[in-house]
Amino acid sequence: QVQLVESGGGLVQAGGSLRLSCAASGVPFSTYTMGWFRQAPGRERELVARIGPSEDSTYYTDSVKGRFTISRDSAKNTVYLQMNSLKPEDTAVYYCNARNYYVGVGPYWGQGTQVTVSS
């Protein structure tokens, strides 16, 4: 059974930092592309960052470039999202996502973790 469990969300002031973690089980982690999405109230879910299986392929949406860093630790089956210089517009529920594009499996989703940035 596939499980993605996010943690690390919370309330932070603008300019602060948070690190989100997503622990994966039930999937061959090293073969999956891992992503972080977010959804703010009244808005569609959007891709924030993504990292390929080999770690050398990353993608960031324009609004977080230079502030957020995605990374993965295959020994711990965990993907991270380091968020610096947070802004109120980063407030959202953040979801972890796993997908194997080569064999067409997934996406799988975590339950989400709330990030609230106060001004």
Backbone as CSV, one residue per row, in Angstrom:
resi,resn,N_x,N_y,N_z,CA_x,CA_y,CA_z,C_x,C_y,C_z
1,GLN,0.845,-1.183,0.000,0.000,0.000,0.000,0.888,1.244,0.000
2,VAL,0.586,2.163,-0.908,1.381,3.383,-1.037,0.945,4.384,0.019
3,GLN,1.929,4.945,0.713,1.656,5.999,1.684,2.656,7.125,1.518
4,LEU,2.147,8.336,1.503,2.965,9.536,1.512,2.515,10.353,2.717
5,VAL,3.434,10.623,3.623,3.080,11.316,4.859,3.892,12.595,4.966
6,GLU,3.188,13.729,4.876,3.847,15.027,4.961,3.933,15.489,6.409
7,SER,4.934,16.312,6.673,5.086,16.952,7.970,5.884,18.232,7.797
8,GLY,5.873,19.070,8.829,6.691,20.264,8.816,5.947,21.559,8.575
9,GLY,4.662,21.480,8.300,3.909,22.703,8.104,3.707,23.453,9.410
10,GLY,3.148,24.650,9.303,2.898,25.443,10.497,2.665,26.891,10.170
11,LEU,2.719,27.695,11.214,2.528,29.138,11.105,3.871,29.824,11.231
12,VAL,4.157,30.720,10.299,5.441,31.423,10.311,5.199,32.854,9.842
13,GLN,6.041,33.764,10.314,5.935,35.149,9.863,6.580,35.315,8.499
14,ALA,6.140,36.313,7.780,6.731,36.613,6.478,8.234,36.804,6.633
15,GLY,8.969,36.225,5.688,10.418,36.260,5.745,11.034,35.069,6.435
16,GLY,10.208,34.269,7.087,10.695,33.100,7.805,10.881,31.894,6.902
17,SER,11.209,30.771,7.539,11.508,29.542,6.811,10.775,28.355,7.422
18,LEU,10.499,27.394,6.578,9.968,26.101,7.003,10.579,25.024,6.119
19,ARG,10.681,23.826,6.652,11.088,22.686,5.829,10.018,21.614,5.912
20,LEU,9.463,21.292,4.769,8.470,20.225,4.685,9.163,18.906,4.368
21,SER,8.631,17.841,4.930,9.140,16.503,4.661,7.990,15.620,4.187
22,CYS,8.312,14.671,3.332,7.329,13.697,2.863,8.002,12.330,2.875
23,ALA,7.529,11.483,3.765,8.063,10.127,3.869,7.205,9.186,3.041
24,ALA,7.847,8.451,2.147,7.140,7.553,1.234,7.351,6.104,1.629
25,SER,6.303,5.318,1.489,6.399,3.869,1.702,5.502,3.173,0.695
26,GLY,5.852,1.924,0.380,5.040,1.147,-0.550,5.339,1.415,-2.012
27,VAL,6.358,2.235,-2.295,6.775,2.485,-3.669,8.291,2.360,-3.760
28,PRO,8.790,1.952,-4.935,10.253,1.974,-5.127,10.700,3.411,-5.297
29,PHE,11.003,4.051,-4.171,11.186,5.498,-4.101,12.172,6.008,-5.144
30,SER,13.260,5.291,-5.351,14.329,5.794,-6.215,13.915,5.865,-7.683
31,THR,12.796,5.268,-8.048,12.354,5.289,-9.446,11.233,6.289,-9.696
32,TYR,10.820,6.982,-8.656,9.674,7.885,-8.768,10.097,9.346,-8.831
33,THR,9.417,10.110,-9.657,9.500,11.558,-9.615,8.643,12.033,-8.457
34,MET,9.220,12.894,-7.625,8.514,13.396,-6.442,8.234,14.882,-6.621
35,GLY,7.061,15.286,-6.208,6.690,16.683,-6.367,5.980,17.229,-5.145
36,TRP,6.004,18.549,-5.056,5.219,19.281,-4.054,4.234,20.172,-4.802
37,PHE,2.989,20.047,-4.419,1.924,20.893,-4.949,1.357,21.707,-3.784
38,ARG,0.604,22.746,-4.107,-0.084,23.498,-3.057,-1.440,23.954,-3.564
39,GLN,-2.339,24.141,-2.613,-3.668,24.618,-2.953,-4.119,25.608,-1.898
40,ALA,-4.348,26.828,-2.348,-4.866,27.884,-1.483,-6.386,27.913,-1.605
41,PRO,-7.087,28.452,-0.596,-8.558,28.502,-0.642,-9.051,29.202,-1.904
42,GLY,-9.975,28.540,-2.589,-10.567,29.131,-3.777,-9.707,29.063,-5.021
43,ARG,-8.584,28.375,-4.934,-7.676,28.300,-6.073,-7.419,26.840,-6.439
44,GLU,-6.964,26.633,-7.661,-6.649,25.281,-8.116,-5.314,24.829,-7.511
45,ARG,-5.161,23.527,-7.406,-3.894,22.978,-6.950,-2.834,23.244,-8.008
46,GLU,-1.661,23.682,-7.574,-0.590,24.005,-8.513,0.706,23.298,-8.130
47,LEU,1.489,22.983,-9.145,2.804,22.388,-8.926,3.761,23.458,-8.419
48,VAL,4.434,23.170,-7.328,5.407,24.088,-6.756,6.824,23.699,-7.174
49,ALA,7.163,22.429,-6.995,8.508,21.958,-7.316,8.446,20.456,-7.580
50,ARG,9.432,19.996,-8.345,9.460,18.586,-8.710,10.912,18.149,-8.836
51,ILE,11.206,16.908,-8.465,12.560,16.387,-8.586,12.488,14.990,-9.181
52,GLY,13.351,14.751,-10.169,13.358,13.477,-10.843,14.046,12.396,-10.033
53,PRO,13.980,11.160,-10.489,14.598,10.058,-9.759,16.106,10.222,-9.565
54,SER,16.766,10.848,-10.515,18.216,10.951,-10.445,18.679,12.217,-9.753
55,GLU,17.758,13.011,-9.236,18.039,14.224,-8.456,18.626,15.361,-9.280
56,ASP,19.087,15.101,-10.482,19.672,16.179,-11.266,18.642,16.918,-12.100
57,SER,17.410,16.495,-11.997,16.344,17.148,-12.736,15.362,17.748,-11.748
58,THR,15.337,19.072,-11.704,14.410,19.761,-10.819,13.635,20.814,-11.593
59,TYR,12.474,21.115,-11.077,11.623,22.144,-11.663,11.015,22.957,-10.522
60,TYR,10.917,24.280,-10.744,10.271,25.166,-9.781,9.328,26.088,-10.525
61,THR,8.174,26.312,-9.950,7.315,27.333,-10.513,7.963,28.702,-10.294
62,ASP,7.694,29.632,-11.171,8.409,30.907,-11.164,8.314,31.630,-9.821
63,SER,7.184,31.554,-9.163,6.974,32.337,-7.950,7.834,31.886,-6.770
64,VAL,8.431,30.698,-6.856,9.244,30.209,-5.727,10.717,30.077,-6.077
65,LYS,11.085,30.336,-7.310,12.490,30.210,-7.723,13.370,31.116,-6.874
66,GLY,14.481,30.551,-6.403,15.403,31.310,-5.569,15.037,31.319,-4.099
67,ARG,13.838,30.836,-3.757,13.402,30.812,-2.352,13.200,29.391,-1.832
68,PHE,12.719,28.497,-2.698,12.432,27.118,-2.299,13.462,26.177,-2.922
69,THR,13.766,25.094,-2.204,14.672,24.069,-2.713,14.080,22.696,-2.432
70,ILE,13.961,21.894,-3.470,13.481,20.529,-3.307,14.684,19.585,-3.312
71,SER,14.624,18.571,-2.464,15.701,17.585,-2.406,15.101,16.247,-1.981
72,ARG,15.904,15.198,-2.143,15.418,13.871,-1.776,16.544,13.068,-1.143
73,ASP,16.172,12.178,-0.235,17.113,11.296,0.433,16.613,9.874,0.212
74,SER,17.256,9.165,-0.699,16.801,7.809,-1.027,17.002,6.840,0.117
75,ALA,17.975,7.098,0.972,18.198,6.210,2.122,17.036,6.278,3.101
76,LYS,16.355,7.437,3.120,15.234,7.621,4.045,13.887,7.622,3.334
77,ASN,13.893,7.407,2.011,12.648,7.459,1.235,11.862,8.728,1.530
78,THR,12.569,9.836,1.549,11.964,11.106,1.950,12.330,12.213,0.967
79,VAL,11.350,13.050,0.673,11.583,14.231,-0.138,11.312,15.459,0.730
80,TYR,12.100,16.502,0.514,12.020,17.704,1.329,11.707,18.921,0.461
81,LEU,11.111,19.904,1.093,10.944,21.201,0.462,11.386,22.255,1.476
82,GLN,12.553,22.827,1.239,13.049,23.905,2.075,12.475,25.214,1.548
83,MET,11.751,25.914,2.402,11.087,27.148,1.988,11.660,28.316,2.781
84,ASN,12.305,29.231,2.091,12.888,30.416,2.718,12.183,31.664,2.209
85,SER,12.387,32.758,2.926,11.808,34.050,2.540,10.322,33.907,2.229
86,LEU,9.620,33.268,3.119,8.212,32.990,2.882,7.384,34.268,2.826
87,LYS,6.362,34.218,1.985,5.473,35.351,1.775,4.037,34.928,2.113
88,PRO,3.188,35.891,2.455,1.787,35.535,2.737,1.128,34.772,1.596
89,GLU,1.513,35.064,0.362,0.916,34.358,-0.779,1.373,32.908,-0.901
90,ASP,2.317,32.486,-0.067,2.698,31.070,-0.022,1.755,30.261,0.862
91,THR,0.852,30.932,1.551,-0.103,30.243,2.412,-0.973,29.291,1.603
92,ALA,-0.986,28.024,2.010,-1.729,26.995,1.283,-1.577,25.669,2.016
93,VAL,-2.349,24.696,1.573,-2.089,23.311,1.971,-1.102,22.739,0.958
94,TYR,-0.027,22.170,1.457,1.013,21.616,0.601,0.890,20.095,0.560
95,TYR,0.903,19.553,-0.648,0.726,18.127,-0.871,1.959,17.520,-1.527
96,CYS,2.318,16.353,-1.061,3.386,15.565,-1.671,2.777,14.673,-2.753
97,ASN,3.544,14.442,-3.784,3.060,13.693,-4.954,4.170,12.777,-5.441
98,ALA,3.788,11.562,-5.826,4.756,10.607,-6.370,4.215,10.024,-7.663
99,ARG,5.095,9.940,-8.642,4.656,9.456,-9.947,5.822,8.806,-10.679
100,ASN,5.531,7.679,-11.338,6.533,7.034,-12.183,6.092,7.230,-13.631
101,TYR,6.733,8.188,-14.295,6.337,8.524,-15.658,6.714,7.425,-16.644
102,TYR,7.757,6.656,-16.357,8.236,5.661,-17.316,7.274,4.498,-17.462
103,VAL,6.653,4.093,-16.364,5.733,2.953,-16.433,4.282,3.391,-16.242
104,GLY,4.071,4.704,-16.122,2.700,5.211,-16.033,1.974,4.837,-14.765
105,VAL,2.666,4.905,-13.653,2.056,4.588,-12.361,1.915,5.870,-11.528
106,GLY,0.774,6.001,-10.893,0.506,7.179,-10.083,-0.278,8.205,-10.880
107,PRO,-0.496,9.390,-10.341,0.160,9.918,-9.150,-0.485,9.462,-7.844
108,TYR,0.330,9.406,-6.837,-0.112,9.183,-5.477,0.026,10.502,-4.704
109,TRP,-0.877,10.679,-3.734,-0.907,11.933,-2.990,-0.840,11.698,-1.490
110,GLY,-0.215,12.624,-0.795,-0.275,12.650,0.648,-1.524,13.375,1.111
111,GLN,-1.683,13.476,2.427,-2.885,14.076,2.997,-2.797,15.596,3.070
112,GLY,-1.606,16.129,2.921,-1.424,17.578,2.940,-0.997,18.095,4.296
113,THR,-0.273,19.209,4.261,0.137,19.891,5.486,-0.069,21.394,5.285
114,GLN,-0.623,22.033,6.285,-0.965,23.449,6.171,0.252,24.323,6.425
115,VAL,0.462,25.280,5.542,1.480,26.314,5.730,0.761,27.662,5.739
116,THR,0.950,28.401,6.808,0.339,29.722,6.937,1.429,30.747,7.203
117,VAL,1.494,31.762,6.348,2.494,32.817,6.483,1.776,34.115,6.839
118,SER,2.094,34.652,7.983,1.447,35.886,8.425,2.266,37.098,8.008
119,SER,1.563,38.189,7.749,2.256,39.406,7.295,2.665,40.279,8.467
